[in-house]
Amino acid sequence: MIFKIILLANLLIFTISCNKTNNSVDSKYTDPIKYYKDYWPNESGNLDSTEMAIHDFASASECLDCHGQYFAEWSKSRHAHSFDDPIFQKGWNEAQIDFPDTGERFCIQCHAPIAFVTGENDIYDVMKEGVTCTFCHSFTGFGETVNANDQIVANAIYKLNPGENTMYGPIENPDDNPYHNSEYSRLFSRSDMCLPCHDFTIGGIEAEITFTEWNIATAGGMSETNSCQSCHMPFRNGRHEHDFIGVDIDLTKPIDHIDSQYLKVDSLLKTSVELSFVFDINMTGLMNNDTLTIPISVKSRIHHSLPSGTSFAREAWIEIKVLQNNSVVFSSGNLGNNTSDLNLNDPALLLFTSNILSSNNDTLSSIPNTQYYFPQLLPALTTKDWTYLFIDDGGILDNSNPIDISVRMLFRPFKPAILRNINPPELLDNLPIFEMARIDTTYIIP
């Protein structure tokens, strides 16, 4: 009898809690009431059916009058150009050739998500806006990591409620306006909002797992303090910026075009690492039997790997120059210009990147044909120690003059090889190299 009473009480509590009225997305998401529009992809990634239509998503231009600053920032962001970006377009075309049944849907599930969830094959203007305002602000639930098979069947999960004249966001008690309803959602403060696009595997290979890296570094995302938004959508002057700053810039702009986007990428990268000598070179004798030993340390300050995302396209490395009498006596990671390739045969080179290979061991620049993945990354919040050894067996060094040592950590968003076969050709010419950190010292030979 006691067991029956306890069971009845629990059922009563459950019933009351389910029927409790609450207007926040968080409560509705856990209610048995359906609160998002669904879609049903088939074995090729095309939709058999969908509850969403193209007219459910308004163009970003309709947000301009009231949200001009947000629009201005978004329009320069990589989200706004996720579809029309020439690098994506080349990869998309290749995917459709290699995977004629699935390649088209696989790529647009993130780069033109409105086309994916509506099942549209015609390219409407709002689809060309990539990740646009009304797409993100229709989120009512979290997606999941995309686990694609070898045939790259699109299966991204979005939980959206578009076309109901309600915009969801992170502002509690939003002001009323005559254009749409506004509803607070705690979802928008969590890194899970960046799923499914920023976390996926292909054939079991962890090709682009930024969210997973973050989730591990933050102990399962228990704190919202270090969310994706806190770095990539920082809260300044009473609002969240909508540049979605990462490491990419618009490569169609001349390399000397320094705009706010470039400056914010530069600033973000400069806060990502700490570079130091392992000990004070001037206080410790580093010359030993004509060998100059230079130990350095690179410390990650970010909550995902460096580089992350399409790490196979990116390069972060250490450039070191040892000079005496203004002449370089030793160097590593030094480039002739921004479009030069790094010398991968240099045993002293400290490089952070990854490589993806096909079944024929060909190096790839996009993921659909990935069969092998070789990460060489700086994991989140870790330190990498590295020692440079210069053996002066040629008697180059002059003991009567000091040695100047310059160490820089550099970054470029694309490996030059990826851009060499992409039109327009100026994309390669406009490839920047960012300085993430720098240390210098002068060493007196004892």
URDA-V14222 format. One record per run of one state. SS is the DSSP state (helix for helix, strand for strand, loop for the rest). FROM is the first residue (numbers start at 1). TO is the last residue. Records with the same first field share a line. If there is no record, write none. Layout:
SS->FROM-TO ; FROM-TO
//
This chain:
loop->1-1 ; 20-24 ; 31-36 ; 38-38 ; 42-46 ; 51-53 ; 57-59 ; 64-67 ; 77-85 ; 99-102 ; 112-112 ; 119-124 ; 129-132 ; 137-138 ; 142-145 ; 149-158 ; 161-165 ; 170-180 ; 185-185 ; 190-190 ; 195-199 ; 203-204 ; 209-209 ; 218-227 ; 233-234 ; 237-238 ; 241-259 ; 271-272 ; 278-280 ; 284-286 ; 289-290 ; 301-305 ; 307-310 ; 314-314 ; 325-326 ; 333-350 ; 358-362 ; 364-371 ; 377-377 ; 379-382 ; 392-402 ; 413-415 ; 420-425 ; 430-433 ; 444-446
helix->2-19 ; 25-30 ; 54-56 ; 60-63 ; 68-76 ; 86-98 ; 103-111 ; 113-118 ; 125-128 ; 133-136 ; 186-189 ; 191-194 ; 210-217 ; 228-232 ; 260-270 ; 281-283 ; 311-313 ; 416-419 ; 426-429
strand->37-37 ; 39-41 ; 47-50 ; 139-141 ; 146-148 ; 159-160 ; 166-169 ; 181-184 ; 200-202 ; 205-208 ; 235-236 ; 239-240 ; 273-277 ; 287-288 ; 291-300 ; 306-306 ; 315-324 ; 327-332 ; 351-357 ; 363-363 ; 372-376 ; 378-378 ; 383-391 ; 403-412 ; 434-443
//
